[in-house]
Amino acid sequence: MKKSIIVIGSAFLLTLFICSPALAVNKTNVGCGLGTLLWQDHDSLASQVLAVTTNGTFGNQTFGITSGTLECDKPQALVKNEKLNIFVSENMDNLAKDLAQGSGEYLDTLAVLMEIPIDDRQDFRGKLQQNFSIIYTSNEINHIDVINNIEDIFSNI
């Protein structure tokens, strides 16, 4: 009995796919992910249901979004924050020295990662130097707090 149900169900799904127009799965309906890639040559209700189920079931859509793969676009804010977080985390001491001096390659890199226009970088460096004690509040401060403190300074302007 189980075999006949499986055979009939498989035959039904195969018929749906063969009879469907050879168009791409509507990505706006199913999103990005492995299912979108697997069912990309079919545009039927069944193929869209299979695509969205595949995308959601295996967690591949989340992976695709965070990695920018599987037909997914990686959010730009995530990319920028990721680079900024890594840079500040790995260069806390050198960045603190440059902030205290108001110049240096680490401070220049910070300006680039924060997308400060070239014409505004001198003011940026000066503002950070003036607010050093607000940015680096203790020896035990972490990179997230440093970034948040910098953002607070510029959001209050």
C-alpha positions, -999 to 999 in steps of 0.1 A, spaced: 0 0 0 28 24 9 46 17 -23 16 25 -44 11 58 -26 47 67 -32 46 57 -68 14 76 -75 26 107 -56 59 106 -75 42 102 -108 19 131 -100 48 154 -91 68 143 -122 38 152 -143 35 186 -127 71 194 -135 70 181 -171 38 200 -179 49 232 -162 64 260 -183 102 261 -184 106 293 -166 126 302 -135 111 298 -100 96 332 -90 123 343 -65 100 369 -50 77 341 -39 103 317 -25 133 338 -16 169 327 -21 185 294 -11 193 259 -23 156 253 -32 156 282 -55 187 268 -73 173 232 -74 139 242 -88 151 272 -110 139 256 -143 103 252 -132 75 277 -125 46 259 -111 29 259 -77 45 225 -68 80 237 -77 76 269 -57 63 249 -27 93 225 -30 117 254 -34 105 273 -3 103 241 17 139 232 8 150 268 16 134 267 50 139 231 60 177 228 59 186 263 72 204 270 39 185 303 34 200 317 65 235 306 54 229 320 20 219 354 34 249 357 58 274 344 32 260 360 1 257 327 -17 228 305 -30 213 334 -50 211 355 -19 225 390 -15 245 397 16 232 428 34 257 457 30 253 468 66 263 434 78 294 435 56 304 469 68 298 461 105 317 428 102 348 445 87 346 473 113 341 449 142 370 428 131 393 458 125 386 474 159 387 441 177 421 432 163 436 467 167 423 481 200 457 493 213 470 508 181 437 525 174 437 540 209 472 554 203 461 569 170 430 584 186 450 599 214 474 615 188 446 625 164 464 608 134 478 576 122 472 547 98 448 529 122 426 561 125 427 565 87 416 529 82 388 535 107 377 565 87 376 544 55 357 515 72 332 541 85 329 556 50 339 591 62 343 613 31 379 624 24 370 661 29 356 653 64 384 631 77 404 659 94 373 669 114 366 632 121 401 627 135 399 659 156 365 650 170 377 615 180 409 629 196 388 655 216 365 627 228 392 600 235 381 596 272 345 591 261 355 564 235 380 545 256 364 547 290 386 521 307 414 496 301 389 468 300 367 482 273 358 459 244 356 467 207 318 468 206 317 495 233 344 515 214 324 514 182 292 523 200 309 552 218 322 565 184 288 562 169 272 580 199 297 609 194 287 614 158 250 608 163 249 637 187 262 662 162 
